[in-house]
Amino acid sequence: MTPSPLVRRAGAALIVFAALSWVPWAFSEYHTHVFVISLYYVILAIGWNLLAGYAGQFSLAHHTFAGIGAYTSALLVHHTHVPIVVGIVAGVLVAGAIGYFLGTLCLRMRAIYLALATWAFAESIRLLITVEYQFTRGDLGFRTPLLFDSPRPTPYYFVFLGLALAVGAATWWIVGSRVGMYLRAIRDDEEAAAVMGVDTFKWKRAAFVISAAFAAIAGGFQGHYIGLLSPTPMKFNEMAIVVIMVVVGGLRTFSGPVIGAIVIEVASELLRAWGEIRMVLFALLVVVVMRAYPAGLVGIIGALRVRLSARALRRARSAGRPAA
């Protein structure tokens, strides 16, 4: 009996989880922390790629939904003493509801107007959190309880690895389903999709809400890992780094955001002593990648694989034996 696609995806996720479980014991706690933050960005990058890469909606508020999820959970846990998991779920619901409302208002806009509207929303939320310091502590920082008793990164690595795999599997299912076909049709030609009977606004809003929920999941767990929230990560630099990760890894590809998030986060740590110059270097990298290989690192890896296969085939023929 052939297993269902859902079972196959779950099995593949479990295999990947088992294959990467050795990381905390092979590296120091500092490196494990870097991997945890990389997985946090993997979730953000996958969500934004679903919206921008597959649905063609260029939102600049994705990082804000991570902040909404984190602050909702932290404030709810602090004031009502509910379990942390309940706070995170509440943060996802709040972010999804706000995403639904914002999408309803903004998704009839096109291109630059959608980007500007979502950017204005993101800055408004950041400023609101900053000025309401009596409630949110503003730039002073809001302390959050940790998910585990220890701040050591090892248990959080497994949590974020599981979350990244779950979000990746969900996105894989969406992209491969009829919904994914609708989203790609909207991205390629929205008017033609509407003529063919696709409710373009409905599916754009659905992608917006799903990406907001993914970001809130990542933000909620990250807030209870770091233990301190501030509006600083809600600045535009955070959104820029997510865009850079997706573009460098490969926009409109499934594995591109994963590769890009890990590569850029590790590179950011290696270049930490360079300060804001890192962003200049990353911006130049985006220009180079978009000019030379618009498919990003995924395209480069694919091109290298084709070259290596062709070289192996030529060597097999020159040796007088059939290629495998």
Phi and psi in degrees as a GROMACS rama.xvg file:
@    title "Ramachandran Plot"
@    xaxis  label "Phi"
@    yaxis  label "Psi"
@TYPE xy
-76.2713  127.549  THR-2
-66.0414  150.661  PRO-3
-70.4172  159.545  SER-4
-56.5514  -35.8708  PRO-5
-63.8071  -42.6411  LEU-6
-65.5  -40.1104  VAL-7
-63.7776  -42.4419  ARG-8
-65.5593  -43.2386  ARG-9
-62.1924  -40.6532  ALA-10
-64.2533  -42.1267  GLY-11
-63.2811  -40.0645  ALA-12
-64.153  -40.716  ALA-13
-65.9893  -37.4846  LEU-14
-64.836  -44.2392  ILE-15
-64.2107  -41.7431  VAL-16
-59.3682  -46.4955  PHE-17
-65.1629  -37.7349  ALA-18
-68.1083  -26.1909  ALA-19
-104.062  6.39741  LEU-20
-71.6719  -15.5226  SER-21
-78.8813  -14.8106  TRP-22
-54.8622  -48.5383  VAL-23
-60.8587  -25.4161  PRO-24
-91.0796  -10.9006  TRP-25
-98.6106  -14.0166  ALA-26
-128.216  166.736  PHE-27
-73.7042  170.681  SER-28
-64.0788  -34.9209  GLU-29
-62.054  -47.0014  TYR-30
-66.3181  -36.0941  HIS-31
-63.3402  -39.1597  THR-32
-60.8  -42.139  HIS-33
-61.2613  -40.7948  VAL-34
-65.8405  -37.0002  PHE-35
-61.9938  -47.3485  VAL-36
-64.8819  -35.5151  ILE-37
-61.3445  -42.1673  SER-38
-66.8586  -34.3582  LEU-39
-59.1968  -45.6818  TYR-40
-70.5984  -29.2726  TYR-41
-58.2051  -44.677  VAL-42
-63.2853  -45.1821  ILE-43
-61.4244  -43.7927  LEU-44
-66.31  -40.7777  ALA-45
-61.8611  -43.9241  ILE-46
-63.9281  -43.0685  GLY-47
-70.2673  -34.3623  TRP-48
-66.3373  -34.7585  ASN-49
-61.3198  -40.8734  LEU-50
-77.3964  -50.5275  LEU-51
-84.9961  -42.1055  ALA-52
-76.7635  -42.7211  GLY-53
-95.8699  -36.9572  TYR-54
-94.7664  -14.3039  ALA-55
74.7768  23.3359  GLY-56
-108.421  108.964  GLN-57
-87.9424  88.2446  PHE-58
-92.4987  143.613  SER-59
-115.003  27.566  LEU-60
-121.154  11.8061  ALA-61
-61.0678  -43.7241  HIS-62
-64.8586  -28.3027  HIS-63
-66.8035  -35.2626  THR-64
-67.3068  -31.3654  PHE-65
-64.0208  -42.0017  ALA-66
-65.3005  -39.5328  GLY-67
-62.2125  -44.2696  ILE-68
-61.3109  -41.9544  GLY-69
-67.9048  -47.9085  ALA-70
-68.7798  -38.229  TYR-71
-60.7463  -46.8601  THR-72
-64.4221  -47.0685  SER-73
-62.9139  -45.3964  ALA-74
-67.0993  -39.5397  LEU-75
-66.7449  -43.8696  LEU-76
-64.2834  -40.3138  VAL-77
-67.0391  -43.3726  HIS-78
-90.304  -27.5564  HIS-79
-114.024  -11.0494  THR-80
62.1497  31.1441  HIS-81
-75.0333  160.167  VAL-82
-58.4594  151.214  PRO-83
-59.7674  -40.7965  ILE-84
-61.1682  -37.9799  VAL-85
-64.3328  -40.567  VAL-86
-62.1873  -41.2966  GLY-87
-65.4118  -43.0933  ILE-88
-60.6416  -41.653  VAL-89
-61.8964  -39.9832  ALA-90
-62.1385  -39.6143  GLY-91
-65.5202  -41.7611  VAL-92
-65.4674  -41.7043  LEU-93
-64.8302  -45.4708  VAL-94
-62.9933  -39.7524  ALA-95
-64.2391  -40.9585  GLY-96
-65.7278  -42.8137  ALA-97
-65.5322  -39.4933  ILE-98
-61.4318  -38.8181  GLY-99
-63.5851  -45.2447  TYR-100
-66.1233  -46.1882  PHE-101
-65.4988  -40.3739  LEU-102
-63.2061  -38.8563  GLY-103
-61.2966  -37.1213  THR-104
-77.6901  -37.174  LEU-105
-106.658  -21.8626  CYS-106
-77.1009  -2.64466  LEU-107
-84.0007  -8.98022  ARG-108
-80.3961  161.035  MET-109
-120.149  148.209  ARG-110
47.8088  -117.162  ALA-111
-64.1052  -30.3641  ILE-112
-69.4384  -38.1397  TYR-113
-65.6731  -42.9026  LEU-114
-61.3078  -43.8346  ALA-115
-67.0215  -40.6799  LEU-116
-64.8308  -44.2302  ALA-117
-69.8933  -33.7336  THR-118
-64.6044  -42.3522  TRP-119
-62.918  -40.6923  ALA-120
-61.3619  -45.8135  PHE-121
-61.0474  -44.4717  ALA-122
-67.6066  -34.8652  GLU-123
-64.8379  -42.8432  SER-124
-65.1192  -41.8116  ILE-125
-62.8984  -44.2872  ARG-126
-66.9096  -36.6755  LEU-127
-62.584  -43.9274  LEU-128
-65.7821  -35.1357  ILE-129
-68.4212  -44.8079  THR-130
-80.1204  -25.4164  VAL-131
-86.7015  54.697  GLU-132
-67.9907  -24.189  TYR-133
-66.9432  -24.6141  GLN-134
-103.452  -41.4388  PHE-135
-104.317  -7.65665  THR-136
70.6397  -0.777948  ARG-137
49.5218  -134.15  GLY-138
-72.1933  -11.3784  ASP-139
-69.0965  -25.1776  LEU-140
96.8166  138.223  GLY-141
-110.917  118.06  PHE-142
-74.1471  135.862  ARG-143
-120.714  145.452  THR-144
-68.4126  146.851  PRO-145
-79.3542  149.711  LEU-146
-64.8528  -37.4569  LEU-147
-116  165.224  PHE-148
-65.2223  -27.4205  ASP-149
-106.704  142.888  SER-150
-82.3118  0.27939  PRO-151
-61.487  140.632  ARG-152
-76.5627  -14.225  PRO-153
-56.7118  -52.6794  THR-154
-64.2751  -31.3578  PRO-155
-70.0303  -29.4838  TYR-156
-58.944  -45.3362  TYR-157
-67.9432  -36.4252  PHE-158
-63.0205  -49.5642  VAL-159
-70.9354  -32.1746  PHE-160
-63.6343  -44.6548  LEU-161
-63.0778  -41.14  GLY-162
-64.0499  -44.4609  LEU-163
-62.0389  -41.4779  ALA-164
-67.6307  -39.0544  LEU-165
-65.1859  -45.2548  ALA-166
-64.8136  -41.3325  VAL-167
-62.4093  -42.5489  GLY-168
-65.3744  -40.7245  ALA-169
-63.3921  -42.6044  ALA-170
-65.9132  -40.191  THR-171
-57.7772  -43.7601  TRP-172
-65.3467  -43.3705  TRP-173
-62.5253  -47.1928  ILE-174
-63.7758  -36.0171  VAL-175
-84.8596  -5.53342  GLY-176
-92.6439  -177.76  SER-177
-64.104  -31.5263  ARG-178
-60.5746  -44.1015  VAL-179
-61.1098  -37.1942  GLY-180
-64.1706  -40.8506  MET-181
-62.6256  -43.9074  TYR-182
-63.6228  -42.6186  LEU-183
-66.5811  -35.8854  ARG-184
-64.5989  -41.5055  ALA-185
-63.1859  -42.9283  ILE-186
-62.3341  -43.5643  ARG-187
-75.0066  -40.4072  ASP-188
-163.119  95.1552  ASP-189
-64.3657  -38.7777  GLU-190
-66.1686  -40.588  GLU-191
-66.3585  -38.8131  ALA-192
-62.3851  -41.5104  ALA-193
-63.8148  -39.5924  ALA-194
-63.2995  -33.8258  VAL-195
-79.6286  0.888342  MET-196
100.324  7.38789  GLY-197
-80.4104  129.775  VAL-198
-77.9143  87.4939  ASP-199
-63.1041  -41.1937  THR-200
-65.4833  -40.9956  PHE-201
-59.9869  -46.0462  LYS-202
-78.3559  -30.3234  TRP-203
-63.9418  -43.3231  LYS-204
-66.2717  -37.6721  ARG-205
-61.5134  -44.2603  ALA-206
-63.4105  -37.6654  ALA-207
-63.7412  -44.3904  PHE-208
-67.4012  -42.6238  VAL-209
-63.3117  -44.4331  ILE-210
-65.1795  -36.3764  SER-211
-64.9898  -40.7983  ALA-212
-65.2032  -41.2334  ALA-213
-59.775  -45.2822  PHE-214
-63.0018  -40.0909  ALA-215
-66.8119  -36.7014  ALA-216
-60.013  -49.2489  ILE-217
-62.0946  -45.0892  ALA-218
-64.8723  -40.177  GLY-219
-62.2155  -48.7827  GLY-220
-69.2541  -36.0394  PHE-221
-66.6623  -35.5264  GLN-222
-63.5948  -35.4694  GLY-223
-88.9878  4.29447  HIS-224
-99.3288  -48.1655  TYR-225
-70.0171  -40.0624  ILE-226
87.1846  3.54637  GLY-227
-150.844  126.027  LEU-228
-109.447  144.075  LEU-229
-150.875  161.543  SER-230
-71.9454  -9.85899  PRO-231
-56.1234  -47.1371  THR-232
-66.2929  -5.25915  PRO-233
-96.4606  8.02626  MET-234
-73.8816  166.987  LYS-235
-63.7208  -26.1335  PHE-236
-55.3958  -35.65  ASN-237
-66.7006  -41.6968  GLU-238
-65.9902  -38.8344  MET-239
-61.7232  -40.0862  ALA-240
-68.4716  -34.1167  ILE-241
-65.5734  -43.9513  VAL-242
-60.9101  -43.8155  VAL-243
-60.4985  -43.53  ILE-244
-58.6165  -45.937  MET-245
-68.8838  -43.7633  VAL-246
-67.1856  -44.647  VAL-247
-65.8687  -41.0559  VAL-248
-69.9993  -41.7964  GLY-249
141.044  95.5992  GLY-250
-64.1189  142.798  LEU-251
70.3439  17.6256  ARG-252
-118.65  159.557  THR-253
-79.2774  -45.2179  PHE-254
-85.5947  -15.8727  SER-255
-55.7801  -50.662  GLY-256
-59.608  -35.1702  PRO-257
-65.6223  -49.9625  VAL-258
-64.0102  -45.9364  ILE-259
-62.8805  -40.892  GLY-260
-63.2752  -44.8117  ALA-261
-67.6642  -45.2352  ILE-262
-63.5005  -46.6611  VAL-263
-69.6188  -39.2734  ILE-264
-66.5234  -43.086  GLU-265
-64.2601  -42.9289  VAL-266
-63.533  -37.2828  ALA-267
-62.8857  -38.9607  SER-268
-67.9378  -40.4449  GLU-269
-65.7293  -29.6894  LEU-270
-102.687  17.5331  LEU-271
-57.4987  -35.932  ARG-272
-65.6517  -16.5917  ALA-273
-84.1402  -6.81535  TRP-274
63.8929  -136.92  GLY-275
-71.7985  -10.2089  GLU-276
-61.7811  -25.3102  ILE-277
-55.7015  -42.3302  ARG-278
-65.099  -35.6209  MET-279
-63.3728  -45.3773  VAL-280
-63.4939  -40.9216  LEU-281
-66.4411  -37.7777  PHE-282
-63.6606  -41.864  ALA-283
-63.9667  -37.3269  LEU-284
-62.6365  -40.699  LEU-285
-61.6451  -43.3726  VAL-286
-60.789  -45.1333  VAL-287
-63.7713  -45.4995  VAL-288
-63.9612  -45.9449  VAL-289
-65.7815  -28.5865  MET-290
-79.7042  -43.2656  ARG-291
-90.9189  -47.3968  ALA-292
-135.791  86.897  TYR-293
-57.8719  -22.5598  PRO-294
-79.9888  0.118371  ALA-295
73.2557  -157.15  GLY-296
-61.7399  -32.4277  LEU-297
-61.7075  -41.6219  VAL-298
-66.2548  -39.3606  GLY-299
-64.8217  -45.0873  ILE-300
-61.8482  -41.2284  ILE-301
-63.4145  -41.6696  GLY-302
-64.9511  -41.1052  ALA-303
-64.0832  -38.3779  LEU-304
-65.4935  -40.0658  ARG-305
-64.5219  -42.5913  VAL-306
-63.5764  -44.003  ARG-307
-64.4874  -38.7247  LEU-308
-65.2723  -41.8297  SER-309
-65.57  -39.5188  ALA-310
-65.8922  -40.9999  ARG-311
-63.9156  -37.7989  ALA-312
-65.6451  -42.0862  LEU-313
-63.8058  -41.1075  ARG-314
-65.0147  -38.6113  ARG-315
-64.9207  -39.9713  ALA-316
-68.8822  -40.3641  ARG-317
-68.0512  -26.0389  SER-318
-81.7369  -8.20859  ALA-319
81.1851  21.1479  GLY-320
-127.342  151.797  ARG-321
-69.1676  143.285  PRO-322
-72.754  147.861  ALA-323
